[in-house]
Amino acid sequence: MNIVRSSEETPKVVIQHEIADIRGGVTVKTSNLTAAVLPEATPLALGNDGLYVPIATAKVVEAANSTATTYAVAKGHLFLVGDKVWKNSSTNVNITAIDSSDPAKDVITVDATLGARAVGGVLTAGGLGEAVAITGETNKIRKGSNLFASALVIAVVGKSLVNVPDYKPALVLYV
Protein backbone atom coordinates (compact mmCIF):
# COMPACT_ATOMS: atom_id res chain seq x y z
CA MET A 1 0.00 0.00 0.00
CA ASN A 2 1.32 3.42 -0.95
CA ILE A 3 0.36 6.70 0.62
CA VAL A 4 0.71 9.64 -1.72
CA ARG A 5 0.41 13.21 -0.50
CA SER A 6 -0.98 15.66 -3.04
CA SER A 7 -3.16 18.72 -3.23
CA GLU A 8 -6.39 18.56 -5.18
CA GLU A 9 -8.64 21.07 -6.84
CA THR A 10 -12.39 20.75 -6.53
CA PRO A 11 -13.51 19.33 -9.89
CA LYS A 12 -16.60 20.65 -11.63
CA VAL A 13 -19.56 18.37 -11.15
CA VAL A 14 -21.12 17.57 -14.51
CA ILE A 15 -23.26 14.54 -13.68
CA GLN A 16 -26.60 15.78 -12.43
CA HIS A 17 -28.22 12.44 -11.68
CA GLU A 18 -26.73 8.94 -11.35
CA ILE A 19 -29.27 6.19 -11.99
CA ALA A 20 -27.40 2.94 -12.72
CA ASP A 21 -23.75 1.97 -12.61
CA ILE A 22 -21.56 -1.03 -13.36
CA ARG A 23 -21.37 -2.69 -9.97
CA GLY A 24 -17.84 -2.65 -8.59
CA GLY A 25 -16.57 -0.17 -11.19
CA VAL A 26 -14.30 -0.82 -14.18
CA THR A 27 -10.60 -0.85 -15.00
CA VAL A 28 -9.62 1.86 -17.49
CA LYS A 29 -6.60 1.40 -19.74
CA THR A 30 -4.24 4.37 -19.31
CA SER A 31 -1.24 3.30 -21.40
CA ASN A 32 -2.60 5.32 -24.34
CA LEU A 33 -3.20 8.51 -22.30
CA THR A 34 -0.84 11.44 -21.72
CA ALA A 35 -3.24 13.58 -19.68
CA ALA A 36 -2.91 13.94 -15.91
CA VAL A 37 -6.63 13.41 -15.23
CA LEU A 38 -9.56 11.50 -16.69
CA PRO A 39 -12.52 13.90 -16.48
CA GLU A 40 -15.92 13.06 -15.05
CA ALA A 41 -18.44 11.87 -17.68
CA THR A 42 -15.78 10.69 -20.15
CA PRO A 43 -17.40 8.07 -22.43
CA LEU A 44 -15.94 4.55 -22.15
CA ALA A 45 -15.83 1.70 -24.68
CA LEU A 46 -14.99 -1.90 -23.85
CA GLY A 47 -11.59 -2.77 -25.33
CA ASN A 48 -10.51 -6.11 -26.80
CA ASP A 49 -8.49 -6.98 -23.67
CA GLY A 50 -11.40 -6.51 -21.24
CA LEU A 51 -10.19 -3.09 -20.09
CA TYR A 52 -12.29 -0.01 -20.77
CA VAL A 53 -10.92 2.63 -23.16
CA PRO A 54 -11.73 6.35 -22.80
CA ILE A 55 -13.31 7.95 -25.87
CA ALA A 56 -11.51 11.25 -26.38
CA THR A 57 -13.42 14.44 -27.12
CA ALA A 58 -12.23 17.97 -27.88
CA LYS A 59 -14.18 21.24 -28.12
CA VAL A 60 -13.58 23.27 -31.29
CA VAL A 61 -12.48 26.85 -30.44
CA GLU A 62 -12.11 28.29 -33.98
CA ALA A 63 -14.50 27.73 -36.89
CA ALA A 64 -13.25 25.43 -39.68
CA ASN A 65 -14.52 25.40 -43.28
CA SER A 66 -15.76 22.36 -45.20
CA THR A 67 -12.31 21.54 -46.66
CA ALA A 68 -10.29 22.04 -43.47
CA THR A 69 -7.78 19.45 -42.29
CA THR A 70 -6.69 21.43 -39.20
CA TYR A 71 -8.96 22.05 -36.23
CA ALA A 72 -8.22 24.36 -33.28
CA VAL A 73 -9.43 22.74 -30.06
CA ALA A 74 -9.40 23.57 -26.35
CA LYS A 75 -6.58 22.25 -24.18
CA GLY A 76 -7.31 19.24 -21.95
CA HIS A 77 -8.37 16.72 -24.60
CA LEU A 78 -7.20 13.07 -24.63
CA PHE A 79 -6.22 12.84 -28.33
CA LEU A 80 -2.80 11.58 -29.47
CA VAL A 81 -1.10 11.49 -32.87
CA GLY A 82 -2.25 8.28 -34.61
CA ASP A 83 -5.72 8.29 -33.01
CA LYS A 84 -8.80 8.21 -35.21
CA VAL A 85 -11.45 10.96 -35.24
CA TRP A 86 -15.09 10.10 -35.94
CA LYS A 87 -16.42 11.67 -39.16
CA ASN A 88 -19.68 9.73 -39.53
CA SER A 89 -21.06 6.30 -38.68
CA SER A 90 -18.88 4.58 -41.29
CA THR A 91 -15.80 6.83 -41.58
CA ASN A 92 -12.92 7.81 -39.31
CA VAL A 93 -9.89 9.95 -40.18
CA ASN A 94 -6.39 9.73 -38.67
CA ILE A 95 -4.67 12.41 -36.60
CA THR A 96 -1.30 13.14 -38.24
CA ALA A 97 -0.10 15.95 -35.93
CA ILE A 98 -1.02 17.91 -32.82
CA ASP A 99 0.52 21.37 -32.34
CA SER A 100 0.50 22.21 -28.61
CA SER A 101 2.73 25.29 -28.81
CA ASP A 102 -0.10 27.79 -28.19
CA PRO A 103 -0.96 28.01 -24.46
CA ALA A 104 -4.65 28.68 -25.23
CA LYS A 105 -5.39 25.91 -27.74
CA ASP A 106 -4.10 22.85 -29.60
CA VAL A 107 -4.28 22.45 -33.38
CA ILE A 108 -5.14 18.93 -34.54
CA THR A 109 -4.21 17.99 -38.12
CA VAL A 110 -6.02 15.08 -39.80
CA ASP A 111 -5.33 13.21 -43.06
CA ALA A 112 -8.76 14.02 -44.59
CA THR A 113 -11.34 16.68 -43.88
CA LEU A 114 -13.98 16.21 -41.18
CA GLY A 115 -16.07 18.90 -42.84
CA ALA A 116 -17.06 22.29 -41.46
CA ARG A 117 -17.01 22.65 -37.67
CA ALA A 118 -18.45 25.60 -35.75
CA VAL A 119 -17.04 27.05 -32.56
CA GLY A 120 -18.33 24.87 -29.71
CA GLY A 121 -18.53 21.77 -31.92
CA VAL A 122 -16.93 18.57 -30.69
CA LEU A 123 -14.37 16.19 -32.20
CA THR A 124 -14.87 12.60 -30.98
CA ALA A 125 -12.47 9.66 -31.15
CA GLY A 126 -13.53 6.95 -33.58
CA GLY A 127 -12.82 3.28 -34.11
CA LEU A 128 -12.96 2.33 -30.43
CA GLY A 129 -16.27 0.53 -30.44
CA GLU A 130 -19.62 1.34 -28.88
CA ALA A 131 -19.71 3.70 -25.90
CA VAL A 132 -21.22 1.71 -23.03
CA ALA A 133 -20.70 3.92 -19.96
CA ILE A 134 -19.27 7.19 -18.66
CA THR A 135 -16.83 7.78 -15.81
CA GLY A 136 -18.56 8.65 -12.55
CA GLU A 137 -15.97 11.12 -11.27
CA THR A 138 -12.71 12.87 -12.20
CA ASN A 139 -9.71 10.59 -11.62
CA LYS A 140 -5.99 11.33 -11.48
CA ILE A 141 -3.97 9.17 -13.83
CA ARG A 142 -0.85 7.50 -12.43
CA LYS A 143 1.66 6.69 -15.16
CA GLY A 144 2.28 2.96 -15.53
CA SER A 145 -0.92 1.90 -13.76
CA ASN A 146 -4.37 1.16 -15.04
CA LEU A 147 -7.12 3.19 -13.41
CA PHE A 148 -10.00 1.85 -11.36
CA ALA A 149 -13.08 4.04 -11.82
CA SER A 150 -16.80 4.06 -11.27
CA ALA A 151 -18.80 3.72 -14.49
CA LEU A 152 -22.38 4.86 -15.07
CA VAL A 153 -24.62 3.30 -17.71
CA ILE A 154 -27.70 5.43 -17.00
CA ALA A 155 -27.18 9.07 -16.02
CA VAL A 156 -28.14 12.69 -16.65
CA VAL A 157 -25.25 14.99 -17.63
CA GLY A 158 -25.15 18.79 -17.92
CA LYS A 159 -24.23 19.37 -21.57
CA SER A 160 -23.07 22.93 -20.90
CA LEU A 161 -20.32 21.54 -18.64
CA VAL A 162 -18.95 18.73 -20.83
CA ASN A 163 -18.12 17.93 -24.45
CA VAL A 164 -21.09 15.97 -25.79
CA PRO A 165 -19.58 13.23 -28.00
CA ASP A 166 -20.86 12.41 -31.49
CA TYR A 167 -21.77 8.94 -30.25
CA LYS A 168 -22.54 8.23 -26.62
CA PRO A 169 -23.93 5.54 -24.33
CA ALA A 170 -27.56 4.90 -25.23
CA LEU A 171 -28.96 5.61 -21.76
CA VAL A 172 -26.92 8.71 -20.89
CA LEU A 173 -29.01 11.85 -21.34
CA TYR A 174 -27.28 15.20 -21.98
CA VAL A 175 -29.51 18.14 -20.93
Kinemage of the C-alpha trace (Angstrom):
@kinemage 1
@onewidth
@group {chain A} dominant
@subgroup {mainchain}
@vectorlist {calphas} color= white
{ca met a 1} P 0.000 0.000 0.000
{ca asn a 2} L 1.321 3.418 -0.949
{ca ile a 3} L 0.361 6.701 0.617
{ca val a 4} L 0.706 9.644 -1.723
{ca arg a 5} L 0.405 13.209 -0.501
{ca ser a 6} L -0.984 15.657 -3.043
{ca ser a 7} L -3.157 18.718 -3.233
{ca glu a 8} L -6.393 18.558 -5.176
{ca glu a 9} L -8.645 21.068 -6.841
{ca thr a 10} L -12.388 20.747 -6.528
{ca pro a 11} L -13.507 19.328 -9.889
{ca lys a 12} L -16.596 20.655 -11.626
{ca val a 13} L -19.558 18.367 -11.152
{ca val a 14} L -21.120 17.568 -14.515
{ca ile a 15} L -23.255 14.536 -13.680
{ca gln a 16} L -26.596 15.776 -12.426
{ca his a 17} L -28.220 12.439 -11.684
{ca glu a 18} L -26.731 8.939 -11.345
{ca ile a 19} L -29.275 6.194 -11.989
{ca ala a 20} L -27.404 2.942 -12.722
{ca asp a 21} L -23.751 1.970 -12.607
{ca ile a 22} L -21.558 -1.027 -13.363
{ca arg a 23} L -21.368 -2.687 -9.974
{ca gly a 24} L -17.842 -2.649 -8.593
{ca gly a 25} L -16.567 -0.171 -11.190
{ca val a 26} L -14.302 -0.816 -14.183
{ca thr a 27} L -10.598 -0.851 -14.995
{ca val a 28} L -9.622 1.859 -17.488
{ca lys a 29} L -6.604 1.400 -19.739
{ca thr a 30} L -4.244 4.374 -19.315
{ca ser a 31} L -1.237 3.298 -21.402
{ca asn a 32} L -2.596 5.319 -24.337
{ca leu a 33} L -3.196 8.510 -22.301
{ca thr a 34} L -0.838 11.436 -21.720
{ca ala a 35} L -3.236 13.579 -19.680
{ca ala a 36} L -2.915 13.945 -15.906
{ca val a 37} L -6.632 13.410 -15.229
{ca leu a 38} L -9.559 11.497 -16.693
{ca pro a 39} L -12.518 13.900 -16.481
{ca glu a 40} L -15.924 13.061 -15.053
{ca ala a 41} L -18.444 11.874 -17.684
{ca thr a 42} L -15.776 10.689 -20.146
{ca pro a 43} L -17.396 8.075 -22.426
{ca leu a 44} L -15.937 4.550 -22.152
{ca ala a 45} L -15.834 1.699 -24.678
{ca leu a 46} L -14.992 -1.903 -23.847
{ca gly a 47} L -11.592 -2.774 -25.329
{ca asn a 48} L -10.505 -6.113 -26.798
{ca asp a 49} L -8.485 -6.984 -23.674
{ca gly a 50} L -11.398 -6.513 -21.236
{ca leu a 51} L -10.190 -3.090 -20.091
{ca tyr a 52} L -12.294 -0.010 -20.774
{ca val a 53} L -10.920 2.627 -23.158
{ca pro a 54} L -11.731 6.354 -22.800
{ca ile a 55} L -13.308 7.945 -25.871
{ca ala a 56} L -11.507 11.246 -26.376
{ca thr a 57} L -13.422 14.436 -27.123
{ca ala a 58} L -12.234 17.971 -27.883
{ca lys a 59} L -14.182 21.236 -28.116
{ca val a 60} L -13.576 23.268 -31.286
{ca val a 61} L -12.484 26.851 -30.441
{ca glu a 62} L -12.108 28.294 -33.977
{ca ala a 63} L -14.499 27.731 -36.886
{ca ala a 64} L -13.251 25.434 -39.678
{ca asn a 65} L -14.520 25.399 -43.276
{ca ser a 66} L -15.756 22.358 -45.199
{ca thr a 67} L -12.309 21.535 -46.662
{ca ala a 68} L -10.285 22.036 -43.466
{ca thr a 69} L -7.782 19.454 -42.291
{ca thr a 70} L -6.694 21.426 -39.203
{ca tyr a 71} L -8.963 22.049 -36.227
{ca ala a 72} L -8.222 24.358 -33.281
{ca val a 73} L -9.434 22.738 -30.056
{ca ala a 74} L -9.397 23.574 -26.349
{ca lys a 75} L -6.580 22.246 -24.179
{ca gly a 76} L -7.312 19.243 -21.953
{ca his a 77} L -8.373 16.718 -24.605
{ca leu a 78} L -7.197 13.072 -24.626
{ca phe a 79} L -6.216 12.837 -28.332
{ca leu a 80} L -2.800 11.575 -29.474
{ca val a 81} L -1.101 11.489 -32.874
{ca gly a 82} L -2.251 8.284 -34.607
{ca asp a 83} L -5.719 8.294 -33.011
{ca lys a 84} L -8.801 8.210 -35.213
{ca val a 85} L -11.445 10.962 -35.236
{ca trp a 86} L -15.090 10.096 -35.943
{ca lys a 87} L -16.424 11.666 -39.158
{ca asn a 88} L -19.680 9.732 -39.525
{ca ser a 89} L -21.060 6.302 -38.681
{ca ser a 90} L -18.877 4.580 -41.289
{ca thr a 91} L -15.797 6.826 -41.581
{ca asn a 92} L -12.924 7.810 -39.310
{ca val a 93} L -9.887 9.948 -40.181
{ca asn a 94} L -6.385 9.726 -38.673
{ca ile a 95} L -4.669 12.408 -36.603
{ca thr a 96} L -1.305 13.145 -38.238
{ca ala a 97} L -0.099 15.950 -35.930
{ca ile a 98} L -1.018 17.914 -32.823
{ca asp a 99} L 0.517 21.367 -32.342
{ca ser a 100} L 0.505 22.206 -28.612
{ca ser a 101} L 2.730 25.287 -28.807
{ca asp a 102} L -0.101 27.792 -28.189
{ca pro a 103} L -0.965 28.009 -24.457
{ca ala a 104} L -4.651 28.676 -25.233
{ca lys a 105} L -5.394 25.909 -27.744
{ca asp a 106} L -4.099 22.852 -29.598
{ca val a 107} L -4.277 22.453 -33.380
{ca ile a 108} L -5.144 18.929 -34.539
{ca thr a 109} L -4.209 17.994 -38.115
{ca val a 110} L -6.018 15.077 -39.801
{ca asp a 111} L -5.326 13.208 -43.057
{ca ala a 112} L -8.760 14.022 -44.588
{ca thr a 113} L -11.340 16.683 -43.876
{ca leu a 114} L -13.979 16.215 -41.185
{ca gly a 115} L -16.070 18.897 -42.841
{ca ala a 116} L -17.064 22.289 -41.455
{ca arg a 117} L -17.006 22.654 -37.671
{ca ala a 118} L -18.449 25.601 -35.752
{ca val a 119} L -17.035 27.055 -32.556
{ca gly a 120} L -18.330 24.870 -29.708
{ca gly a 121} L -18.533 21.771 -31.917
{ca val a 122} L -16.926 18.567 -30.693
{ca leu a 123} L -14.372 16.187 -32.198
{ca thr a 124} L -14.873 12.597 -30.979
{ca ala a 125} L -12.466 9.657 -31.146
{ca gly a 126} L -13.534 6.948 -33.578
{ca gly a 127} L -12.817 3.278 -34.108
{ca leu a 128} L -12.959 2.333 -30.428
{ca gly a 129} L -16.274 0.530 -30.437
{ca glu a 130} L -19.618 1.335 -28.880
{ca ala a 131} L -19.709 3.703 -25.903
{ca val a 132} L -21.216 1.709 -23.030
{ca ala a 133} L -20.704 3.918 -19.963
{ca ile a 134} L -19.270 7.193 -18.660
{ca thr a 135} L -16.834 7.778 -15.813
{ca gly a 136} L -18.565 8.650 -12.552
{ca glu a 137} L -15.965 11.115 -11.270
{ca thr a 138} L -12.714 12.867 -12.204
{ca asn a 139} L -9.712 10.595 -11.616
{ca lys a 140} L -5.987 11.331 -11.476
{ca ile a 141} L -3.969 9.167 -13.834
{ca arg a 142} L -0.852 7.502 -12.432
{ca lys a 143} L 1.659 6.689 -15.155
{ca gly a 144} L 2.282 2.959 -15.534
{ca ser a 145} L -0.923 1.901 -13.759
{ca asn a 146} L -4.374 1.156 -15.041
{ca leu a 147} L -7.117 3.194 -13.411
{ca phe a 148} L -10.004 1.845 -11.358
{ca ala a 149} L -13.076 4.045 -11.824
{ca ser a 150} L -16.802 4.056 -11.266
{ca ala a 151} L -18.800 3.723 -14.489
{ca leu a 152} L -22.378 4.864 -15.065
{ca val a 153} L -24.618 3.297 -17.710
{ca ile a 154} L -27.699 5.425 -16.999
{ca ala a 155} L -27.178 9.072 -16.015
{ca val a 156} L -28.142 12.686 -16.654
{ca val a 157} L -25.246 14.986 -17.633
{ca gly a 158} L -25.151 18.789 -17.919
{ca lys a 159} L -24.226 19.371 -21.566
{ca ser a 160} L -23.075 22.931 -20.903
{ca leu a 161} L -20.320 21.540 -18.641
{ca val a 162} L -18.955 18.730 -20.825
{ca asn a 163} L -18.115 17.934 -24.446
{ca val a 164} L -21.086 15.973 -25.790
{ca pro a 165} L -19.583 13.233 -28.004
{ca asp a 166} L -20.859 12.406 -31.490
{ca tyr a 167} L -21.774 8.939 -30.253
{ca lys a 168} L -22.539 8.235 -26.622
{ca pro a 169} L -23.926 5.540 -24.330
{ca ala a 170} L -27.560 4.897 -25.225
{ca leu a 171} L -28.959 5.613 -21.761
{ca val a 172} L -26.924 8.714 -20.886
{ca leu a 173} L -29.009 11.854 -21.341
{ca tyr a 174} L -27.276 15.199 -21.985
{ca val a 175} L -29.507 18.139 -20.934
